[in-house]
Amino acid sequence: MTALRPEHEVGYGASYEQGGHEVSGAFEAAVDGLADPLNDPLPGQRQGQGQELGQQPVRKQGRHRGPRQPESAPEAPASVPAPEPEWSGDYYRQYAAETPRAAEPGAPSYYAGGAGTNPTADPAPIPVPEPGLDDQTVGLRTADTRRAAEPESVPGGRAERRRAAKGGGRGRRRAEPAGTDAGHGSGEQALARPLSRVEARRAARALKESPAVIASRAVGELFITFGVLMLLFVTYQLWWTNVQAGQYAGKETNKIQDSWTKDRQPGAFEPGQGFAIMHIPKLDVVVPIAEGISKSKVLDHGMVGHYAEGRLKTAMPADKQGNFAVAGHRNTHGEPFRYINQLKPGDDIIVETRDAYYTYDMTSILPQTSPSNVSVIGPVPPGSGFTEPGRYITLTTCTPEFTSTYRLIVWGKMVDERPRSKGKPDALVG
């Protein structure tokens, strides 16, 4: 039996016959070694079987997390008997006592004090594992400990922390809880520290608008208001005045026509009183003519005014000689003369009165002249092409459009006088 165990021949320095049974405590050491689950041989395998000669048993190294609970082996079926090691019994105990184990470098010896131990290895005490904590328990304790070690601190010195603990102190305003931004996106609201008096004043000054901001806002509001008013004014001038003037001119035309039905002789007309109707077929213009050139009483009502006051007084259409001069708006307030610049020589200008129709042919135009040039409405206007007195008509209006800087003049010469009893002229019939 001895020849079948090579470990007695190499590397241990002791033979089987050295009498390990005589050393006291060898049996107890062997039994303690069997209690170690890492050193117990498997059933059907001797200790040291499968290892090379002189090779030390391999011990698993790992993190010790507490007492290891022995794993319960699955119960074998009742019909299959458990294998019994061939070295069981007294022979195994004798063999374990006689066979020493080499101590691993730096590892504790589980056979300290036993017989057959390596005399060159220093005996080391058997380490007693400290009681460990469960992983889950350690995690919970770590989280609780961290929260306990990191209380909600208040920035600042000791005095600030004391004032924060007392509610901010007298005369201090408690800050509102900060939102998620103060917590760097953590979603938890953190209480901000109370503001000091200096910080509160700075915050109040920051929230207070400066005079420059107030002034710029006021100027902006004034500009906006001015723009709205200008828009309303332009709308009134370009659209609403025409509506009003058209309504007034239409009523005045009907009034003039009604006055012609009455059996009375025409006399002198009062300023602002309508007495005739002007037709410009090419421009599709039908507008009443009133006495005078008052802006408020005549022109702004969409009518054409006759020059009949002071040195600007001109002849009437029924006069046998003279210049019948009228004025009208080119823009806004009905704008009856807006397109008279488009008239060409030979175009008809007809004046309808109570007794007759007076037809004038357009002869010439003066695109621009000064407002003070009153000679254009004289009996024989210079620049008109007329050389002797006759029966003429003169139309005056402002130019350029939407301004009153200059005057635009159009002249015409009477070519036909048709009593109303003979009907309308051909230009109005067609």
VENDA-V701286 format. One line per field, one symbol per residue. ss: DSSP state (A for helix, B for strand, O for the rest). psi: psi as a letter, one per 40 degrees, with the letter a starting at -180 (. if undefined). burial: I if it has 16 or more other C-alpha atoms within 10 Angstrom, else O. A space follows every 50 residues. Layout:
ss: ???
psi: ???
burial: ???
//
This chain:
ss: OAAAOAAAOOOOOOOAAAOAAAOOOAAAAAAAAAAOOOOOOOOOOOOOOO OOOOOOOOOOOOOOOOOOOOOOOOOOOOOOOOOOOOOOOAAAAAAAAAOO OOOOOOOOOOOOOOOOOOOOOOOOOOOOOOOOOOAAAAAAAAAAAAAAAO OOOOOOOAAAAAAAAOOOOOOOOOOOBOOOOOOOOOOOOOBOOOOOAAAA AAAAAAAOOOAAAAAAAAAAAAAAAAAAAAAAAAAAAAAAAAAAAAAAAA AAAAAAAAAAOOOOOOOOOOOOOBBBBBBBAAAOBBBBBBBBOOOOOOAA AOOBBBOOOAAAOOOOOOOOOBBBBBBOOOOOOOOOOOOAAAOOOOOBBB BBOOOBBBBBBBBBBBBBBOOOOAAAAOOOOOOOOOOOOOBBBBBBBBBO OOOOOBBBBBBBBBBBBBBAAAOOOAAAAO
psi: ddeegdeedheeeiideefedehhedddddddddehddehiihehihehe iihehiihhhhihheahhhhhhihhiidehihihieeiaddddddddehi hhhiheiihefheiieihddhhhiihihhihiiiddddddddddddddeg ihihiaaddddddddeeeiheihhiihiadddefeeehhhhiiiiidddd dddddddhhidddddddddddddddddddddddddddedddddddddddd dddddddddeeigihiaiiihehieihhhgddefhhhihihifhdddcde eeihhhhfhaeehiiideieiihhhiiiidiifdgdfdfeeeiiheihhh hhaddihhhihhdiihdhiidegeeeeidghieeeieiiahiihhiiiii ieifdaihhhiihhehhhiddeaiidddd.
burial: OOOOOOIIOOOIOIIOOOOIIOOOIIIOIIOOIOOOOOOOOOOOOOIIOO OOOOOOIOOOOOOOOOOOOOOOOOOOOOOOOOOOOOIOOOOIIIIIIIII IIIOOOOOIIIIOIIIIIOOOOIOOOOOOOOOOOOOOOOOOOOOOOOOOO OOOIOOOOOIIOIIOOOIOOOOOIOOOOIOOOOOOOOOOIIIIIIIOOOO OOOOOOOOOOOOOOOOOOOOOOOOOOOOOOOOOOOOOIOIIIIIIIOIII OIIOOIIOOIOOOOOOOOOOIIIIIIIIIIOOOOOIIIIIIIIIOOIIII IIIIIIIIOOOOIIIIIOOOOIIIIIIIIIIIIIIIIIOIOOIOOOIIII IIIIOIIIIIIIIIIOOOIOOOOOOIIIIIIOOIOIOOOIIIIIIIIIIO OOOOOIIIIIIIIIOOIOIOOOOOIOOOOO
//
